[in-house]
Structure formats: C-alpha cells, structure tokens
C-alpha cells in the first residue's frame, strides 16, 4: 500500500490506501435525548484510505444516516477492530470520518498497519 502523505500535507497523521469493506452502525440520540444508541442494522460501505485519526469512506447512498458511527473493519486477516467516529466532511459519495473513541490497543493496531503499509 502507498502512503498518501505529501510534504505539503497538513494532516496530523500519515494516510494510506485501505480498500476494504467497513460495517457502519449509525449512532442516534435516544427518544429521551439523554443518551446515544447504536443502531442494530449495519450498513456495508467501502473504505478508501485510513490513518491513525480517521478513515475516508465511499458511500453507496446519497447522505450519511447520522453524524456519529460505530465502525467495524478488518485491519488484518485475523484482527477486526471497532471504533467510534464522527463525520468531519461529506462530498458526493465520499465521507471523512474522524475517530472519536479509540482505545490504546486499537490505536496501536492501526498505527502498526499504517507503518507497514506506508
């Protein structure tokens, strides 16, 4: 995989190509408005690239179903990760998602993947 970070790049983290399927679970406010709930029906989308801080997704539908998602994807053939992310931008069929809840072990797994891919 190829690193997508250039000298002029302003991103904080190196981004690499990551063309794999991602299951996204929309997170919506509960009826009471006091908590957020992860929806049970995941939506399969395609990832485009990945960095330690987020992921770019290619959507097969015209609009994101929510602003916050639980994402599940396979980082290695034997390692699946769950992270929470928030939409940072949406354009055409692409969505930028910043990771907002990422435990230290998962962050290290993603960091290791990026270092090997870059």
NUDO-639254 format. One line per 8 residues: number of its first residue (from 0); for each residue y negated, x negated, z of C-alpha. Coordinates in steps of 0.05 Angstrom, whole numbers, plus 5000, padded with zeros to 4 digits. Layout:
BEGIN
NUM	Y:X:Z  ...
***
This chain:
BEGIN
0	5000:5000:5000  4930:4977:4985  4872:4971:5034  4813:5014:5013  4760:4978:5055  4707:4940:5016  4652:4893:5041  4601:4948:5034
8	4645:4998:5070  4612:5028:5132  4676:5056:5162  4695:5031:5230  4770:5025:5212  4808:4999:5152  4834:5055:5109  4900:5051:5069
16	4933:5096:5018  4980:5144:5052  5010:5194:5003  5057:5235:5047  5065:5306:5069  5028:5328:5132  5040:5392:5171  4975:5420:5198
24	4973:5472:5252  4905:5507:5257  4876:5508:5327  4835:5570:5342  4797:5598:5401  4837:5647:5442  4818:5720:5445  4787:5708:5513
32	4746:5650:5485  4766:5606:5544  4820:5563:5512  4844:5540:5445  4912:5557:5417  4955:5520:5366  4979:5569:5313  5054:5572:5302
40	5056:5571:5226  5043:5501:5199  5012:5490:5131  5040:5434:5088  4987:5390:5056  4986:5322:5022  4954:5261:5055  4912:5215:5011
48	4895:5159:5059  4897:5141:5132  4860:5098:5182  4864:5089:5257  4809:5140:5266  4829:5194:5217  4862:5219:5154  4840:5247:5086
56	4880:5307:5063  4887:5342:4996  4889:5417:5006  4923:5469:4962  4877:5524:4986  4802:5533:4978  4778:5529:5051  4803:5498:5116
64	4833:5552:5161  4799:5521:5222  4757:5462:5245  4809:5433:5292  4881:5419:5275  4944:5392:5305  4974:5346:5253  5046:5324:5247
72	5068:5270:5199  5120:5216:5189  5090:5147:5197  5157:5111:5188  5223:5139:5166  5244:5143:5239  5176:5158:5272  5138:5223:5269
80	5070:5230:5304  5030:5288:5330  4954:5281:5334  4895:5328:5340  4838:5323:5291  4772:5355:5273  4744:5368:5204  4687:5319:5190
88	4676:5338:5117  4704:5383:5063  4692:5376:4988  4730:5411:4933  4803:5403:4951  4795:5345:5000  4784:5347:5075  4765:5289:5121
96	4796:5296:5190  4776:5252:5249  4828:5242:5303  4802:5270:5369  4863:5267:5414  4908:5207:5404  4949:5174:5458  4953:5098:5462
104	5025:5094:5436  5009:5136:5375  4946:5097:5361  4986:5032:5363  5039:5060:5316  4984:5080:5266  4949:5012:5275  5015:4975:5262
112	5028:5016:5200  4958:5001:5173  4963:4927:5187  5029:4923:5149  5003:4966:5091  4936:4930:5085
***
